[in-house]
Structure formats: structure tokens, C-alpha cells
Amino acid sequence: MENRIRDLRKMNKLTQEELSKQVGVSRQSIIAIESGKFNPSLELAYYISKVFNCTIEEVFIFEERGME
């Protein structure tokens, strides 16, 4: 899963530290999510999207997989 957190964060002039405080996680968690090394829980994805006033789908890009 890809995400637009870094771009949205910079557009909103937020540091990783500021975003982490707003959503209640460590700065290291934000770094891991931005780099694609960690996928957030649905709850955390929701809180991140609310900071940017976006939907979850606007922040996180899901790859379609076949359901077999």
C-alpha cells in the first residue's frame, strides 16, 4: 500500500513530529508509514486522514488484488 502522507504533510507545513503528536503515535511510526515499511491500523489511517481533511482513500493508495 502506498500513501501520500509526506506530500500532504509538506503541503500543510507539518513536521513528522507534529503529525505524530496530532495522531498519538511516535515520530518513528510516521517515518515507517511514510516509507511504506509499516501499514497503519484502520483507526490510525482514519486519524491521519482527518488531520489532512481527506478521506482514507485520498491518503492511502490500495492495490487491487484478485479475490480468488
PDB file of N, CA, C and O in Angstrom:
ATOM      1  N   MET A   1       0.839  -1.165   0.000  1.00  0.00           N
ATOM      2  CA  MET A   1       0.000   0.000   0.000  1.00  0.00           C
ATOM      3  C   MET A   1       0.892   1.239   0.000  1.00  0.00           C
ATOM      4  O   MET A   1       1.812   1.358   0.809  1.00  0.00           O
ATOM      5  N   GLU A   2       0.611   2.131  -0.895  1.00  0.00           N
ATOM      6  CA  GLU A   2       1.338   3.393  -0.959  1.00  0.00           C
ATOM      7  C   GLU A   2       0.546   4.464  -0.230  1.00  0.00           C
ATOM      8  O   GLU A   2      -0.629   4.275   0.085  1.00  0.00           O
ATOM      9  N   ASN A   3       1.198   5.590   0.035  1.00  0.00           N
ATOM     10  CA  ASN A   3       0.480   6.680   0.688  1.00  0.00           C
ATOM     11  C   ASN A   3       1.028   8.024   0.242  1.00  0.00           C
ATOM     12  O   ASN A   3       2.112   8.118  -0.333  1.00  0.00           O
ATOM     13  N   ARG A   4       0.248   9.064   0.524  1.00  0.00           N
ATOM     14  CA  ARG A   4       0.613  10.431   0.165  1.00  0.00           C
ATOM     15  C   ARG A   4       0.914  11.271   1.407  1.00  0.00           C
ATOM     16  O   ARG A   4       0.848  12.499   1.351  1.00  0.00           O
ATOM     17  N   ILE A   5       1.239  10.628   2.515  1.00  0.00           N
ATOM     18  CA  ILE A   5       1.422  11.349   3.771  1.00  0.00           C
ATOM     19  C   ILE A   5       2.510  12.408   3.658  1.00  0.00           C
ATOM     20  O   ILE A   5       2.304  13.548   4.076  1.00  0.00           O
ATOM     21  N   ARG A   6       3.647  12.058   3.109  1.00  0.00           N
ATOM     22  CA  ARG A   6       4.751  13.026   3.023  1.00  0.00           C
ATOM     23  C   ARG A   6       4.316  14.268   2.249  1.00  0.00           C
ATOM     24  O   ARG A   6       4.557  15.392   2.688  1.00  0.00           O
ATOM     25  N   ASP A   7       3.674  14.065   1.096  1.00  0.00           N
ATOM     26  CA  ASP A   7       3.227  15.202   0.286  1.00  0.00           C
ATOM     27  C   ASP A   7       2.190  16.046   1.029  1.00  0.00           C
ATOM     28  O   ASP A   7       2.280  17.273   1.046  1.00  0.00           O
ATOM     29  N   LEU A   8       1.212  15.388   1.637  1.00  0.00           N
ATOM     30  CA  LEU A   8       0.170  16.107   2.363  1.00  0.00           C
ATOM     31  C   LEU A   8       0.748  16.837   3.579  1.00  0.00           C
ATOM     32  O   LEU A   8       0.351  17.959   3.892  1.00  0.00           O
ATOM     33  N   ARG A   9       1.675  16.191   4.242  1.00  0.00           N
ATOM     34  CA  ARG A   9       2.310  16.800   5.412  1.00  0.00           C
ATOM     35  C   ARG A   9       3.060  18.073   5.018  1.00  0.00           C
ATOM     36  O   ARG A   9       2.968  19.092   5.704  1.00  0.00           O
ATOM     37  N   LYS A  10       3.793  18.010   3.923  1.00  0.00           N
ATOM     38  CA  LYS A  10       4.553  19.177   3.463  1.00  0.00           C
ATOM     39  C   LYS A  10       3.622  20.287   2.969  1.00  0.00           C
ATOM     40  O   LYS A  10       3.889  21.468   3.192  1.00  0.00           O
ATOM     41  N   MET A  11       2.536  19.908   2.301  1.00  0.00           N
ATOM     42  CA  MET A  11       1.564  20.900   1.837  1.00  0.00           C
ATOM     43  C   MET A  11       0.942  21.640   3.024  1.00  0.00           C
ATOM     44  O   MET A  11       0.610  22.822   2.927  1.00  0.00           O
ATOM     45  N   ASN A  12       0.791  20.936   4.130  1.00  0.00           N
ATOM     46  CA  ASN A  12       0.191  21.513   5.333  1.00  0.00           C
ATOM     47  C   ASN A  12       1.236  22.058   6.311  1.00  0.00           C
ATOM     48  O   ASN A  12       0.910  22.460   7.428  1.00  0.00           O
ATOM     49  N   LYS A  13       2.494  22.062   5.868  1.00  0.00           N
ATOM     50  CA  LYS A  13       3.612  22.582   6.662  1.00  0.00           C
ATOM     51  C   LYS A  13       3.688  21.947   8.054  1.00  0.00           C
ATOM     52  O   LYS A  13       3.847  22.627   9.068  1.00  0.00           O
ATOM     53  N   LEU A  14       3.567  20.619   8.059  1.00  0.00           N
ATOM     54  CA  LEU A  14       3.685  19.854   9.297  1.00  0.00           C
ATOM     55  C   LEU A  14       4.971  19.049   9.288  1.00  0.00           C
ATOM     56  O   LEU A  14       5.356  18.498   8.256  1.00  0.00           O
ATOM     57  N   THR A  15       5.629  18.979  10.416  1.00  0.00           N
ATOM     58  CA  THR A  15       6.780  18.086  10.547  1.00  0.00           C
ATOM     59  C   THR A  15       6.265  16.696  10.911  1.00  0.00           C
ATOM     60  O   THR A  15       5.103  16.531  11.281  1.00  0.00           O
ATOM     61  N   GLN A  16       7.137  15.706  10.802  1.00  0.00           N
ATOM     62  CA  GLN A  16       6.766  14.361  11.226  1.00  0.00           C
ATOM     63  C   GLN A  16       6.414  14.353  12.708  1.00  0.00           C
ATOM     64  O   GLN A  16       5.486  13.660  13.126  1.00  0.00           O
ATOM     65  N   GLU A  17       7.147  15.114  13.493  1.00  0.00           N
ATOM     66  CA  GLU A  17       6.890  15.206  14.935  1.00  0.00           C
ATOM     67  C   GLU A  17       5.509  15.793  15.219  1.00  0.00           C
ATOM     68  O   GLU A  17       4.770  15.278  16.057  1.00  0.00           O
ATOM     69  N   GLU A  18       5.168  16.870  14.518  1.00  0.00           N
ATOM     70  CA  GLU A  18       3.858  17.499  14.725  1.00  0.00           C
ATOM     71  C   GLU A  18       2.721  16.557  14.349  1.00  0.00           C
ATOM     72  O   GLU A  18       1.732  16.453  15.074  1.00  0.00           O
ATOM     73  N   LEU A  19       2.861  15.875  13.222  1.00  0.00           N
ATOM     74  CA  LEU A  19       1.834  14.920  12.810  1.00  0.00           C
ATOM     75  C   LEU A  19       1.723  13.791  13.818  1.00  0.00           C
ATOM     76  O   LEU A  19       0.618  13.384  14.176  1.00  0.00           O
ATOM     77  N   SER A  20       2.848  13.288  14.273  1.00  0.00           N
ATOM     78  CA  SER A  20       2.825  12.177  15.225  1.00  0.00           C
ATOM     79  C   SER A  20       2.091  12.569  16.507  1.00  0.00           C
ATOM     80  O   SER A  20       1.346  11.760  17.061  1.00  0.00           O
ATOM     81  N   LYS A  21       2.289  13.781  16.976  1.00  0.00           N
ATOM     82  CA  LYS A  21       1.598  14.246  18.190  1.00  0.00           C
ATOM     83  C   LYS A  21       0.099  14.378  17.955  1.00  0.00           C
ATOM     84  O   LYS A  21      -0.698  14.071  18.840  1.00  0.00           O
ATOM     85  N   GLN A  22      -0.287  14.831  16.768  1.00  0.00           N
ATOM     86  CA  GLN A  22      -1.709  15.015  16.464  1.00  0.00           C
ATOM     87  C   GLN A  22      -2.462  13.689  16.398  1.00  0.00           C
ATOM     88  O   GLN A  22      -3.644  13.627  16.736  1.00  0.00           O
ATOM     89  N   VAL A  23      -1.782  12.630  15.963  1.00  0.00           N
ATOM     90  CA  VAL A  23      -2.465  11.336  15.827  1.00  0.00           C
ATOM     91  C   VAL A  23      -2.115  10.352  16.940  1.00  0.00           C
ATOM     92  O   VAL A  23      -2.638   9.238  16.967  1.00  0.00           O
ATOM     93  N   GLY A  24      -1.231  10.756  17.861  1.00  0.00           N
ATOM     94  CA  GLY A  24      -0.947   9.941  19.027  1.00  0.00           C
ATOM     95  C   GLY A  24      -0.025   8.759  18.819  1.00  0.00           C
ATOM     96  O   GLY A  24      -0.190   7.720  19.459  1.00  0.00           O
ATOM     97  N   VAL A  25       0.954   8.906  17.921  1.00  0.00           N
ATOM     98  CA  VAL A  25       1.956   7.856  17.712  1.00  0.00           C
ATOM     99  C   VAL A  25       3.348   8.483  17.759  1.00  0.00           C
ATOM    100  O   VAL A  25       3.480   9.705  17.828  1.00  0.00           O
ATOM    101  N   SER A  26       4.366   7.661  17.722  1.00  0.00           N
ATOM    102  CA  SER A  26       5.734   8.171  17.728  1.00  0.00           C
ATOM    103  C   SER A  26       6.130   8.707  16.345  1.00  0.00           C
ATOM    104  O   SER A  26       5.534   8.350  15.329  1.00  0.00           O
ATOM    105  N   ARG A  27       7.131   9.553  16.336  1.00  0.00           N
ATOM    106  CA  ARG A  27       7.685  10.058  15.068  1.00  0.00           C
ATOM    107  C   ARG A  27       8.203   8.895  14.232  1.00  0.00           C
ATOM    108  O   ARG A  27       8.079   8.906  13.008  1.00  0.00           O
ATOM    109  N   GLN A  28       8.783   7.893  14.885  1.00  0.00           N
ATOM    110  CA  GLN A  28       9.296   6.722  14.176  1.00  0.00           C
ATOM    111  C   GLN A  28       8.170   5.978  13.448  1.00  0.00           C
ATOM    112  O   GLN A  28       8.385   5.422  12.371  1.00  0.00           O
ATOM    113  N   SER A  29       6.978   5.971  14.037  1.00  0.00           N
ATOM    114  CA  SER A  29       5.835   5.339  13.367  1.00  0.00           C
ATOM    115  C   SER A  29       5.477   6.088  12.089  1.00  0.00           C
ATOM    116  O   SER A  29       5.197   5.469  11.063  1.00  0.00           O
ATOM    117  N   ILE A  30       5.486   7.417  12.149  1.00  0.00           N
ATOM    118  CA  ILE A  30       5.191   8.220  10.954  1.00  0.00           C
ATOM    119  C   ILE A  30       6.248   7.970   9.887  1.00  0.00           C
ATOM    120  O   ILE A  30       5.918   7.836   8.709  1.00  0.00           O
ATOM    121  N   ILE A  31       7.509   7.906  10.286  1.00  0.00           N
ATOM    122  CA  ILE A  31       8.591   7.620   9.341  1.00  0.00           C
ATOM    123  C   ILE A  31       8.351   6.261   8.670  1.00  0.00           C
ATOM    124  O   ILE A  31       8.473   6.143   7.451  1.00  0.00           O
ATOM    125  N   ALA A  32       8.016   5.250   9.453  1.00  0.00           N
ATOM    126  CA  ALA A  32       7.796   3.907   8.910  1.00  0.00           C
ATOM    127  C   ALA A  32       6.595   3.872   7.972  1.00  0.00           C
ATOM    128  O   ALA A  32       6.640   3.197   6.943  1.00  0.00           O
ATOM    129  N   ILE A  33       5.521   4.587   8.308  1.00  0.00           N
ATOM    130  CA  ILE A  33       4.345   4.621   7.436  1.00  0.00           C
ATOM    131  C   ILE A  33       4.675   5.349   6.145  1.00  0.00           C
ATOM    132  O   ILE A  33       4.343   4.863   5.063  1.00  0.00           O
ATOM    133  N   GLU A  34       5.321   6.504   6.237  1.00  0.00           N
ATOM    134  CA  GLU A  34       5.683   7.275   5.034  1.00  0.00           C
ATOM    135  C   GLU A  34       6.552   6.465   4.090  1.00  0.00           C
ATOM    136  O   GLU A  34       6.387   6.546   2.873  1.00  0.00           O
ATOM    137  N   SER A  35       7.470   5.690   4.633  1.00  0.00           N
ATOM    138  CA  SER A  35       8.399   4.928   3.796  1.00  0.00           C
ATOM    139  C   SER A  35       7.818   3.599   3.313  1.00  0.00           C
ATOM    140  O   SER A  35       8.461   2.885   2.544  1.00  0.00           O
ATOM    141  N   GLY A  36       6.607   3.264   3.759  1.00  0.00           N
ATOM    142  CA  GLY A  36       5.964   2.031   3.316  1.00  0.00           C
ATOM    143  C   GLY A  36       6.427   0.797   4.069  1.00  0.00           C
ATOM    144  O   GLY A  36       6.118  -0.324   3.665  1.00  0.00           O
ATOM    145  N   LYS A  37       7.166   0.984   5.161  1.00  0.00           N
ATOM    146  CA  LYS A  37       7.650  -0.155   5.940  1.00  0.00           C
ATOM    147  C   LYS A  37       6.613  -0.648   6.942  1.00  0.00           C
ATOM    148  O   LYS A  37       6.762  -1.729   7.512  1.00  0.00           O
ATOM    149  N   PHE A  38       5.564   0.141   7.156  1.00  0.00           N
ATOM    150  CA  PHE A  38       4.528  -0.207   8.127  1.00  0.00           C
ATOM    151  C   PHE A  38       3.187   0.282   7.594  1.00  0.00           C
ATOM    152  O   PHE A  38       3.073   1.420   7.140  1.00  0.00           O
ATOM    153  N   ASN A  39       2.178  -0.574   7.649  1.00  0.00           N
ATOM    154  CA  ASN A  39       0.823  -0.181   7.286  1.00  0.00           C
ATOM    155  C   ASN A  39       0.048   0.105   8.568  1.00  0.00           C
ATOM    156  O   ASN A  39      -0.009  -0.738   9.462  1.00  0.00           O
ATOM    157  N   PRO A  40      -0.546   1.287   8.657  1.00  0.00           N
ATOM    158  CA  PRO A  40      -1.249   1.643   9.882  1.00  0.00           C
ATOM    159  C   PRO A  40      -2.545   0.860  10.041  1.00  0.00           C
ATOM    160  O   PRO A  40      -3.086   0.318   9.077  1.00  0.00           O
ATOM    161  N   SER A  41      -3.026   0.812  11.269  1.00  0.00           N
ATOM    162  CA  SER A  41      -4.342   0.241  11.527  1.00  0.00           C
ATOM    163  C   SER A  41      -5.385   1.123  10.853  1.00  0.00           C
ATOM    164  O   SER A  41      -5.101   2.262  10.481  1.00  0.00           O
ATOM    165  N   LEU A  42      -6.568   0.601  10.705  1.00  0.00           N
ATOM    166  CA  LEU A  42      -7.654   1.387  10.124  1.00  0.00           C
ATOM    167  C   LEU A  42      -7.932   2.622  10.973  1.00  0.00           C
ATOM    168  O   LEU A  42      -8.197   3.700  10.442  1.00  0.00           O
ATOM    169  N   GLU A  43      -7.871   2.463  12.275  1.00  0.00           N
ATOM    170  CA  GLU A  43      -8.101   3.587  13.187  1.00  0.00           C
ATOM    171  C   GLU A  43      -7.051   4.683  12.992  1.00  0.00           C
ATOM    172  O   GLU A  43      -7.396   5.862  12.912  1.00  0.00           O
ATOM    173  N   LEU A  44      -5.778   4.304  12.915  1.00  0.00           N
ATOM    174  CA  LEU A  44      -4.718   5.294  12.709  1.00  0.00           C
ATOM    175  C   LEU A  44      -4.837   5.939  11.331  1.00  0.00           C
ATOM    176  O   LEU A  44      -4.632   7.145  11.197  1.00  0.00           O
ATOM    177  N   ALA A  45      -5.163   5.159  10.314  1.00  0.00           N
ATOM    178  CA  ALA A  45      -5.354   5.716   8.970  1.00  0.00           C
ATOM    179  C   ALA A  45      -6.471   6.754   8.984  1.00  0.00           C
ATOM    180  O   ALA A  45      -6.376   7.789   8.324  1.00  0.00           O
ATOM    181  N   TYR A  46      -7.525   6.472   9.736  1.00  0.00           N
ATOM    182  CA  TYR A  46      -8.644   7.415   9.872  1.00  0.00           C
ATOM    183  C   TYR A  46      -8.176   8.721  10.509  1.00  0.00           C
ATOM    184  O   TYR A  46      -8.492   9.801  10.009  1.00  0.00           O
ATOM    185  N   TYR A  47      -7.423   8.634  11.610  1.00  0.00           N
ATOM    186  CA  TYR A  47      -6.946   9.838  12.290  1.00  0.00           C
ATOM    187  C   TYR A  47      -6.002  10.647  11.403  1.00  0.00           C
ATOM    188  O   TYR A  47      -6.061  11.877  11.387  1.00  0.00           O
ATOM    189  N   ILE A  48      -5.140   9.962  10.672  1.00  0.00           N
ATOM    190  CA  ILE A  48      -4.222  10.662   9.751  1.00  0.00           C
ATOM    191  C   ILE A  48      -5.025  11.392   8.680  1.00  0.00           C
ATOM    192  O   ILE A  48      -4.745  12.553   8.379  1.00  0.00           O
ATOM    193  N   SER A  49      -6.016  10.722   8.107  1.00  0.00           N
ATOM    194  CA  SER A  49      -6.817  11.351   7.054  1.00  0.00           C
ATOM    195  C   SER A  49      -7.568  12.568   7.586  1.00  0.00           C
ATOM    196  O   SER A  49      -7.739  13.549   6.862  1.00  0.00           O
ATOM    197  N   LYS A  50      -8.020  12.518   8.841  1.00  0.00           N
ATOM    198  CA  LYS A  50      -8.738  13.653   9.425  1.00  0.00           C
ATOM    199  C   LYS A  50      -7.828  14.859   9.635  1.00  0.00           C
ATOM    200  O   LYS A  50      -8.274  15.998   9.496  1.00  0.00           O
ATOM    201  N   VAL A  51      -6.570  14.628   9.964  1.00  0.00           N
ATOM    202  CA  VAL A  51      -5.614  15.736  10.108  1.00  0.00           C
ATOM    203  C   VAL A  51      -5.524  16.518   8.802  1.00  0.00           C
ATOM    204  O   VAL A  51      -5.435  17.746   8.808  1.00  0.00           O
ATOM    205  N   PHE A  52      -5.548  15.791   7.673  1.00  0.00           N
ATOM    206  CA  PHE A  52      -5.412  16.426   6.363  1.00  0.00           C
ATOM    207  C   PHE A  52      -6.758  16.776   5.737  1.00  0.00           C
ATOM    208  O   PHE A  52      -6.813  17.271   4.612  1.00  0.00           O
ATOM    209  N   ASN A  53      -7.847  16.518   6.471  1.00  0.00           N
ATOM    210  CA  ASN A  53      -9.192  16.793   5.965  1.00  0.00           C
ATOM    211  C   ASN A  53      -9.443  16.077   4.634  1.00  0.00           C
ATOM    212  O   ASN A  53      -9.993  16.649   3.693  1.00  0.00           O
ATOM    213  N   CYS A  54      -9.025  14.814   4.586  1.00  0.00           N
ATOM    214  CA  CYS A  54      -9.166  13.977   3.395  1.00  0.00           C
ATOM    215  C   CYS A  54      -9.861  12.674   3.778  1.00  0.00           C
ATOM    216  O   CYS A  54     -10.043  12.375   4.958  1.00  0.00           O
ATOM    217  N   THR A  55     -10.240  11.920   2.776  1.00  0.00           N
ATOM    218  CA  THR A  55     -10.720  10.573   3.031  1.00  0.00           C
ATOM    219  C   THR A  55      -9.512   9.647   3.136  1.00  0.00           C
ATOM    220  O   THR A  55      -8.414   9.993   2.699  1.00  0.00           O
ATOM    221  N   ILE A  56      -9.721   8.486   3.708  1.00  0.00           N
ATOM    222  CA  ILE A  56      -8.641   7.496   3.788  1.00  0.00           C
ATOM    223  C   ILE A  56      -8.132   7.168   2.391  1.00  0.00           C
ATOM    224  O   ILE A  56      -6.927   7.015   2.190  1.00  0.00           O
ATOM    225  N   GLU A  57      -9.043   7.058   1.421  1.00  0.00           N
ATOM    226  CA  GLU A  57      -8.666   6.720   0.046  1.00  0.00           C
ATOM    227  C   GLU A  57      -7.826   7.794  -0.618  1.00  0.00           C
ATOM    228  O   GLU A  57      -7.068   7.501  -1.542  1.00  0.00           O
ATOM    229  N   GLU A  58      -7.949   9.035  -0.163  1.00  0.00           N
ATOM    230  CA  GLU A  58      -7.135  10.121  -0.713  1.00  0.00           C
ATOM    231  C   GLU A  58      -5.719  10.115  -0.132  1.00  0.00           C
ATOM    232  O   GLU A  58      -4.798  10.663  -0.737  1.00  0.00           O
ATOM    233  N   VAL A  59      -5.547   9.506   1.021  1.00  0.00           N
ATOM    234  CA  VAL A  59      -4.238   9.448   1.674  1.00  0.00           C
ATOM    235  C   VAL A  59      -3.510   8.154   1.335  1.00  0.00           C
ATOM    236  O   VAL A  59      -2.306   8.155   1.080  1.00  0.00           O
ATOM    237  N   PHE A  60      -4.253   7.050   1.336  1.00  0.00           N
ATOM    238  CA  PHE A  60      -3.660   5.732   1.119  1.00  0.00           C
ATOM    239  C   PHE A  60      -4.128   5.152  -0.205  1.00  0.00           C
ATOM    240  O   PHE A  60      -5.320   5.163  -0.510  1.00  0.00           O
ATOM    241  N   ILE A  61      -3.185   4.646  -0.989  1.00  0.00           N
ATOM    242  CA  ILE A  61      -3.473   4.071  -2.307  1.00  0.00           C
ATOM    243  C   ILE A  61      -3.415   2.557  -2.188  1.00  0.00           C
ATOM    244  O   ILE A  61      -2.349   1.978  -1.980  1.00  0.00           O
ATOM    245  N   PHE A  62      -4.564   1.928  -2.320  1.00  0.00           N
ATOM    246  CA  PHE A  62      -4.661   0.487  -2.194  1.00  0.00           C
ATOM    247  C   PHE A  62      -4.508  -0.171  -3.560  1.00  0.00           C
ATOM    248  O   PHE A  62      -5.066   0.312  -4.544  1.00  0.00           O
ATOM    249  N   GLU A  63      -3.766  -1.256  -3.630  1.00  0.00           N
ATOM    250  CA  GLU A  63      -3.615  -2.013  -4.871  1.00  0.00           C
ATOM    251  C   GLU A  63      -4.746  -3.031  -4.929  1.00  0.00           C
ATOM    252  O   GLU A  63      -5.013  -3.737  -3.957  1.00  0.00           O
ATOM    253  N   GLU A  64      -5.399  -3.095  -6.071  1.00  0.00           N
ATOM    254  CA  GLU A  64      -6.467  -4.083  -6.260  1.00  0.00           C
ATOM    255  C   GLU A  64      -5.836  -5.453  -6.441  1.00  0.00           C
ATOM    256  O   GLU A  64      -4.910  -5.629  -7.233  1.00  0.00           O
ATOM    257  N   ARG A  65      -6.351  -6.415  -5.696  1.00  0.00           N
ATOM    258  CA  ARG A  65      -5.890  -7.799  -5.840  1.00  0.00           C
ATOM    259  C   ARG A  65      -7.080  -8.670  -6.177  1.00  0.00           C
ATOM    260  O   ARG A  65      -8.203  -8.403  -5.750  1.00  0.00           O
ATOM    261  N   GLY A  66      -6.828  -9.698  -6.937  1.00  0.00           N
ATOM    262  CA  GLY A  66      -7.894 -10.628  -7.268  1.00  0.00           C
ATOM    263  C   GLY A  66      -8.369 -11.365  -6.032  1.00  0.00           C
ATOM    264  O   GLY A  66      -7.563 -11.790  -5.205  1.00  0.00           O
ATOM    265  N   MET A  67      -9.660 -11.514  -5.909  1.00  0.00           N
ATOM    266  CA  MET A  67     -10.234 -12.213  -4.761  1.00  0.00           C
ATOM    267  C   MET A  67     -10.574 -13.632  -5.206  1.00  0.00           C
ATOM    268  O   MET A  67     -11.688 -13.890  -5.663  1.00  0.00           O
ATOM    269  N   GLU A  68      -9.640 -14.532  -5.078  1.00  0.00           N
ATOM    270  CA  GLU A  68      -9.845 -15.908  -5.525  1.00  0.00           C
ATOM    271  C   GLU A  68      -9.962 -16.842  -4.368  1.00  0.00           C
ATOM    272  O   GLU A  68     -10.138 -18.045  -4.562  1.00  0.00           O
TER     273      GLU A  68
END
